[in-house]
Structures are given as C-alpha cells and as structure tokens.
Amino acid sequence: MDDFIAARSQMAMSLGFHIVFSCIGMVMPFFMAIAHFIYLRTGNAVYKGLTKAWSKGVAILFATGAVSGTMLSFELGLLWPTFMEHAGPIFGMPFSLEGTAFFIEAIALGFFLYGWDRLKPWFHWTTGVIVGLSGLASGILVVAANAWMNSPAGFDFIDGQYVNIDPIQAMFNDAWFSQALHMALAAFVATGFAVSGIHALMILKRKNLVFHRAAFRISALSACFAAVLQPISGDISAKDIASRQPAKLAAMEAHFETQANAPLLIGGIPDETTETVKYAVKLPGMLSFLAHGDVTKPVTGLKDIPRENWPPVAITHYAFQVMVAIGMSLVLLAFLYFIALTKRKKWLESNWLLRLFVIATPLGYIAVEAGWVVTEVGRQPWIIHGVMRTADAVTPMPGIVYSFYLFTAVFISLSAIVGFLLYRQIKMVGKLYDVTDPAYQQTD
C-alpha cells in the first residue's frame, strides 16, 4: 500500500465511521423530543422513561462522534495539506458554523441531561429540541462543504491562483441543497430503521413490551415517512449530478455510450477494458428520464469523457446499485407498515412484520455508506471537481500507512466501547427506564 492509497483509505475509514454518528446526532434528539412531548402532554411515565433512555444513548454517541469528528478535522489538514491551503479560505465558513452548531448542541444536551426536575418542563423540552436542530444544522453544514467539492463555486481560478473569494456563494453552491436534502432524509431513514429494528427485536423477545412498543411506533413512523420521501430527493440529486458531473452519473450507471433513450441498468458487471456491462437488466429510456425528465434526451457516456477523468466505474456502479436496492426495499417496508396502520391492524401484532424491521436494522446505514462511496469515489480523480486532482492534494510526508493502521485500531476500539455501552443500556431498560417493569418499581 503506497502513501496515496493509505491516505485515501484512512480518510474513507474515518468518514465511514463518523457518518454513522453524524446520522444519529441529526435524528435521535428528535425522537427524544417526540417522546418527551408525549410525556408532557399525557403524563404517561412510559414516555418519560423512554426519553431518558434515548437521551443517555444520545450522550454516549455524541461523545464518540465528538472524538471521531475531531480526528477527522485534523486528518483534513494532515493528509491533504495542499487541498486545505487553497480550499480552506473558500469553504471554511460552513466548517466554522458547524463548530458553532456543535457547541450549541453540547450546551443544550448538558441542560437536557441534567435538567430533569430542575428546569421548567417546557423549557426543558425546548433544550432537547435545540439539541436536535443544532445537530441537524451541523450535519447540513458539513454536507454543504462536501457539496462545494462536487460543485466548486465562490472563487475564480486564474493562473493557478484562487481569487475573488465569496464564502457565501461557496457555501450555497449548486449542489448543497440536493445533497443536504438527500443526506438529511437518509439520516432519518437509517437511524429510524436501526432504532425500530432494535425495539422490534425486544418485542419479539417479549421484553418490556409497553416500553418497546412505544419506542417502536415513534422510530418506525419517522423512518417510514422519510423512506417514502427519499426517492424524491434521489431524483433531484440525479438530475443535479447529470448537469454538473456527467462522469459520475455515467459511472453510477456504467453507461459507456452517449445515447438518447438511454437505459437504466439494474445490476450488471461492468468491464472498463471492453467498455461493456454483462448480466444487467435494462429499462429503456429510464436513465434519460432520470437525468433529464425526458426519455428522448441523450445521456453522456464515458466514451465521450477523457479516460484520465473517469471515476473507478465498478466501485461506483456497485455502490449505487446497493444504495438503490436497499432504498427501494425500505420503501416497500414503509408501505407495508402504512397498510398495517390503516387497513390491516392485525399485522401490527404479527411476528413477520417485526422480523422485517429487525432485518432492516443495519440496512439504512449500509445504504448511507454506499451513498457516500458514490459521492466520493464518483468524484475521482478530483478532490475539487474540475479544479484539483486528489493525487496533487495528498501530503508528501512518508509513512502514512502506519497512521492508517493506528487510526484503524482507534476506530475499532471506539466501536467496541460504544457497542458495549449501548448493549448495557438496552439490558438495563427494565431496571432504569420502564416504569411498568417490577424491577423498576422495586428500585425506584
């Protein structure tokens, strides 16, 4: 492994690890606030316990996300100094605002965790809402910075110099809205199905049924609403990518020939050497419709793009296929749940529906990871699309491979610690949070 691959691998691992905590930080505080709201309106102590349980989980994951996020910020400067030297003054605003949102989130979370029976009830609830809003804002601001890498704006590149810098235009670049919308919905889908899947498993095990059913309803509804909306944001993103990054779209679909009525591929094994795709199911005209809203319009193929500007086609294509397949599977599960809520209420008590949610537990996060592979690998060979190549931005410092091994060990350790803490939280539900459990009543 050379230093360039080691630097890219370390960044990929760090982003892949941190994005999970970012999604949770964007979503779980809202689940917490919904449960708290229901408790304040109804006085049902089950929801008070649920709020406390989720808030402890938020605290654990917030602390871990703070560690991984700090490491990530250092990595940007250490691994990609040329990139940060030129890009820092341009897209630094969303990063600085993200830091402000992070501090607001930390302060509000502190008020919420220690505000029980100390703050007025609705003010206490408001601090929880602020945790959610600041977490969501933090995630969107980071995505805005990433969107700038895909759609650079807010500067003029003249004679190798970055001049006429406009940070506002850079932050609100052409890609920020589509990426922020897609990421926000993805966070709700992934976290909602993960949380509902865990609680569905506890229901199947017949443990603390009242508590876990309440938790399941909140998280499942949120996940299903977001899942149904996600294809709309995907359509917006596809049209945006088609206009700005035709090479990325072509790699996503392994689309080699420029043609009208371009087919959308389901599956397939692309071969960059022969510029063909084997074993794919083709839907005529659907790629043209996805890209332009018109089946008669041509979609640029990879053959019309200089080969040195091609992304890794196979990786981008497979990641896109995984993301779409999981996304559509979760949309189907969402519709099944809505049918159960409205027309087939007996399904809500059936084990098969709960088992589907259990199976879906990791799928949202797998789709998120696949989506970020599409975003980052599909932009290659550029770190700033059309302006700076990734190979030109990497640090000249040798020995990056050892840094990669060290960071890998750190992230594996953090994963083990977080897994243990969350497992213990789930095991202690009866004693600490569920007022209907005899063990809780005895220790209260």
Protein Blocks (a to p, Z undefined) as FASTA:
>chain_A
ZZklmmmmmmmmmmmmmmmmmmmmmmmmmmmmmmmmmmmmnopaklmmmmmmmmmmmmmm
mmmmmmmmmmmmmmmmmmmmmlmmmmmmmmmmmmmmmmmmmmmmmmmmmmmmmmgokacf
klmmmmmmmmmmmmmmmmmmmmmmmmmmmmgghiaceehiaehiafklmmmgcklmmmmm
mmmmmmmmmmmmmmmmmmmmmmmnopakllmmmmmmmmmmmmmmmmmmmmmmmmmmmmmm
mmmmmmlmmmmnopabgcehiacdeejjddfklopaehiacdehklmmmmnopakbccdd
fklpcfklpccfklmmmmmmmmmmmmmmmmmmmmmmmmmmmmmmmlmmpmklmmmmmmmm
mmmmmmmmmmmmmmmmmmpccfbghkacfklmpcfbehklmmmmmmmmmmmmmmmmmmmm
mmmmmmmmmmmmmmkbmklmmmZZ
